[in-house]
Amino acid sequence: MSSEDAFNQYKETEKLALRIASDLQTSGAKTEDIEIALITAIFVMHKGKLLPHRIANIIKGHADTLVSYFPQSDIQN
């Protein structure tokens, strides 16, 4: 798979995940519940393949990488 194909596949997956998050918000779910549910899904996806602390480190690494894509100036008070 080319890097362009991999990126396109990622963007399609991202679109689906954002739709799930949006649907949950629309249903009235609390933000914290949505966050925990999505993180739990990541743990379940890796269950039996990786140790829990390794999964947590992967999540933290991805979150740290994404920080630069969401500038603080976007925060609305």
ROSE-4610 file (N, C-alpha, C; in Angstrom, 1 decimal, always signed):
// ROSE-4610
residu = [M/M/M/S/S/S/S/S/S/E/E/E/D/D/D/A/A/A/F/F/F/N/N/N/Q/Q/Q/Y/Y/Y/K/K/K/E/E/E/T/T/T/E/E/E/K/K/K/L/L/L/A/A/A/L/L/L/R/R/R/I/I/I/A/A/A/S/S/S/D/D/D/L/L/L/Q/Q/Q/T/T/T/S/S/S/G/G/G/A/A/A/K/K/K/T/T/T/E/E/E/D/D/D/I/I/I/E/E/E/I/I/I/A/A/A/L/L/L/I/I/I/T/T/T/A/A/A/I/I/I/F/F/F/V/V/V/M/M/M/H/H/H/K/K/K/G/G/G/K/K/K/L/L/L/L/L/L/P/P/P/H/H/H/R/R/R/I/I/I/A/A/A/N/N/N/I/I/I/I/I/I/K/K/K/G/G/G/H/H/H/A/A/A/D/D/D/T/T/T/L/L/L/V/V/V/S/S/S/Y/Y/Y/F/F/F/P/P/P/Q/Q/Q/S/S/S/D/D/D/I/I/I/Q/Q/Q/N/N/N]
num = [1/1/1/2/2/2/3/3/3/4/4/4/5/5/5/6/6/6/7/7/7/8/8/8/9/9/9/10/10/10/11/11/11/12/12/12/13/13/13/14/14/14/15/15/15/16/16/16/17/17/17/18/18/18/19/19/19/20/20/20/21/21/21/22/22/22/23/23/23/24/24/24/25/25/25/26/26/26/27/27/27/28/28/28/29/29/29/30/30/30/31/31/31/32/32/32/33/33/33/34/34/34/35/35/35/36/36/36/37/37/37/38/38/38/39/39/39/40/40/40/41/41/41/42/42/42/43/43/43/44/44/44/45/45/45/46/46/46/47/47/47/48/48/48/49/49/49/50/50/50/51/51/51/52/52/52/53/53/53/54/54/54/55/55/55/56/56/56/57/57/57/58/58/58/59/59/59/60/60/60/61/61/61/62/62/62/63/63/63/64/64/64/65/65/65/66/66/66/67/67/67/68/68/68/69/69/69/70/70/70/71/71/71/72/72/72/73/73/73/74/74/74/75/75/75/76/76/76/77/77/77]
x = [+0.9/+0.0/+0.9/+0.6/+1.4/+1.1/+2.0/+1.7/+0.5/+0.2/-1.0/-2.3/-2.2/-3.3/-3.5/-2.4/-2.5/-3.1/-2.8/-3.3/-4.8/-5.2/-6.6/-7.4/-6.8/-7.5/-7.7/-6.6/-6.7/-7.8/-7.8/-8.8/-10.3/-10.5/-11.8/-12.1/-11.2/-11.4/-11.6/-10.9/-11.1/-12.5/-13.0/-14.3/-15.4/-15.2/-16.1/-16.1/-14.9/-14.8/-15.4/-15.2/-15.8/-17.3/-17.8/-19.3/-19.8/-19.1/-19.6/-19.6/-18.5/-18.5/-19.6/-19.9/-21.0/-22.3/-22.5/-23.8/-24.0/-22.9/-23.0/-23.4/-22.8/-23.1/-24.5/-25.0/-26.3/-27.3/-26.9/-27.8/-27.9/-27.1/-27.1/-26.1/-25.3/-24.2/-23.3/-22.9/-21.9/-20.6/-19.9/-18.5/-17.6/-17.6/-16.7/-17.0/-18.3/-18.7/-18.3/-18.4/-17.9/-16.4/-15.7/-14.2/-13.8/-14.4/-14.1/-14.5/-15.6/-16.1/-15.1/-14.7/-13.8/-12.4/-11.9/-10.7/-10.8/-12.0/-12.2/-12.2/-12.8/-12.8/-11.3/-10.4/-9.0/-8.4/-8.7/-8.2/-8.8/-10.0/-10.7/-10.1/-9.8/-9.2/-7.9/-7.1/-5.8/-5.7/-6.9/-6.9/-6.4/-5.5/-4.9/-3.7/-3.4/-2.3/-1.2/-1.6/-0.7/-1.1/-0.1/-0.3/-1.0/-1.9/-2.7/-1.8/-0.7/+0.1/+0.7/+1.0/+1.5/+0.4/-0.8/-2.0/-2.1/-2.0/-2.1/-1.0/+0.2/+1.3/+1.1/+0.5/+0.2/-0.8/-1.9/-2.9/-2.3/-1.4/-0.8/+0.1/+0.9/+1.7/+0.9/-0.2/-1.0/-1.6/-2.0/-2.6/-1.5/-0.3/+0.8/+1.1/+1.0/+1.2/+0.2/-1.1/-2.2/-2.3/-1.7/-1.8/-1.4/-0.4/+0.0/-1.0/-1.9/-2.9/-4.1/-4.2/-5.3/-4.8/-4.6/-4.0/-4.9/-4.3/-5.0/-5.9/-5.6/-6.4/-7.8/-8.0/-9.4/-10.3/-9.8/-10.6/-11.6/-12.9/-13.9/-14.3/-14.2/-14.5/-16.0]
y = [-1.2/+0.0/+1.2/+2.2/+3.4/+4.3/+5.2/+6.2/+7.0/+7.3/+8.1/+7.2/+5.9/+5.0/+4.9/+4.8/+4.6/+5.9/+7.1/+8.3/+8.4/+8.0/+8.1/+7.1/+5.9/+5.0/+5.6/+6.2/+6.9/+7.9/+8.8/+9.8/+9.3/+8.2/+7.5/+7.0/+6.4/+5.9/+7.0/+8.1/+9.3/+9.8/+9.9/+10.4/+9.5/+8.2/+7.3/+7.5/+7.7/+7.9/+9.2/+10.3/+11.6/+11.5/+10.7/+10.5/+9.8/+8.8/+8.1/+9.1/+9.9/+10.9/+11.9/+12.3/+13.3/+12.7/+11.4/+10.7/+10.6/+10.3/+10.2/+11.5/+12.6/+13.9/+14.3/+14.0/+14.3/+13.5/+12.3/+11.5/+12.0/+12.9/+13.5/+12.9/+12.0/+11.5/+12.5/+12.4/+13.3/+13.2/+14.3/+14.3/+13.3/+13.3/+12.4/+10.9/+10.6/+9.2/+8.9/+9.8/+9.5/+9.3/+10.1/+10.0/+8.6/+8.2/+6.9/+5.8/+5.9/+4.8/+4.6/+5.8/+5.7/+5.1/+5.5/+5.0/+3.5/+3.1/+1.7/+0.9/+1.4/+0.7/+0.4/+1.4/+1.1/+0.0/+0.0/-1.1/-2.4/-2.5/-3.7/-4.2/-3.2/-3.6/-4.3/-3.9/-4.4/-5.6/-5.9/-6.9/-8.2/-8.8/-10.1/-10.0/-8.7/-8.5/-7.7/-6.8/-5.9/-5.8/-5.5/-5.3/-3.9/-3.8/-2.6/-1.3/-1.4/-0.2/+0.2/-0.8/-0.5/+0.2/-0.2/+0.4/+1.9/+2.1/+3.4/+4.3/+3.8/+4.6/+4.9/+4.0/+4.3/+5.4/+5.3/+6.4/+7.7/+7.7/+9.0/+9.5/+8.6/+9.1/+9.7/+9.1/+9.6/+11.0/+11.1/+12.3/+13.4/+13.1/+14.1/+14.6/+13.7/+14.1/+15.0/+14.7/+15.5/+16.9/+17.2/+18.5/+19.6/+19.4/+20.5/+20.8/+19.9/+20.1/+20.9/+21.1/+21.8/+22.9/+24.1/+25.2/+25.7/+26.3/+26.8/+27.9/+28.6/+29.8/+29.3/+28.0/+27.5/+27.4/+27.5/+27.4/+28.5/+28.2/+29.3/+29.3/+30.5/+30.6/+30.9]
z = [+0.0/+0.0/+0.0/-0.9/-1.0/+0.2/+0.5/+1.6/+1.3/+0.1/-0.3/+0.0/-0.3/+0.0/+1.5/+2.2/+3.7/+4.3/+3.8/+4.3/+4.0/+2.8/+2.4/+3.2/+3.6/+4.4/+5.8/+6.3/+7.6/+7.6/+6.6/+6.6/+6.6/+5.9/+5.9/+7.3/+7.9/+9.3/+10.2/+10.1/+10.9/+10.7/+9.5/+9.2/+9.9/+9.9/+10.6/+12.1/+12.7/+14.1/+14.5/+13.7/+14.0/+14.0/+13.0/+12.9/+14.1/+14.6/+15.9/+17.0/+17.2/+18.3/+18.1/+16.9/+16.7/+17.0/+16.6/+16.9/+18.4/+19.1/+20.6/+21.2/+20.7/+21.3/+21.0/+19.8/+19.4/+20.3/+20.7/+21.5/+22.9/+23.3/+24.6/+25.6/+25.1/+26.0/+26.5/+27.7/+28.3/+27.7/+27.5/+26.9/+27.6/+28.9/+29.6/+29.3/+29.2/+28.8/+27.4/+26.5/+25.1/+25.1/+25.9/+25.9/+26.4/+27.6/+28.2/+27.2/+26.6/+25.7/+24.5/+23.9/+22.8/+23.2/+24.4/+24.9/+25.2/+25.8/+26.1/+24.8/+23.7/+22.5/+22.0/+22.2/+21.8/+22.7/+24.0/+24.8/+24.4/+24.1/+23.6/+22.3/+21.4/+20.1/+20.2/+21.3/+21.5/+22.5/+23.1/+24.2/+23.7/+24.5/+24.2/+23.3/+22.8/+21.9/+22.6/+23.4/+24.1/+25.6/+26.4/+27.8/+28.0/+29.0/+29.2/+29.3/+30.0/+30.1/+28.8/+27.9/+26.6/+25.7/+25.9/+25.2/+25.7/+27.0/+27.5/+26.9/+26.8/+26.3/+24.8/+24.0/+22.6/+22.6/+23.4/+23.4/+23.7/+24.8/+25.2/+24.1/+23.4/+22.3/+21.2/+20.8/+19.8/+20.2/+21.5/+22.0/+21.9/+22.4/+22.4/+21.0/+20.0/+18.6/+18.1/+18.5/+17.9/+18.5/+19.7/+20.3/+19.4/+18.6/+17.7/+16.6/+16.3/+15.3/+15.8/+17.1/+17.8/+18.6/+18.0/+18.7/+19.8/+20.9/+22.0/+21.6/+20.5/+20.1/+19.7/+19.5/+19.1/+20.3/+21.5/+22.7/+22.8/+23.0/+23.2/+24.6/+25.2/+26.7/+26.9]
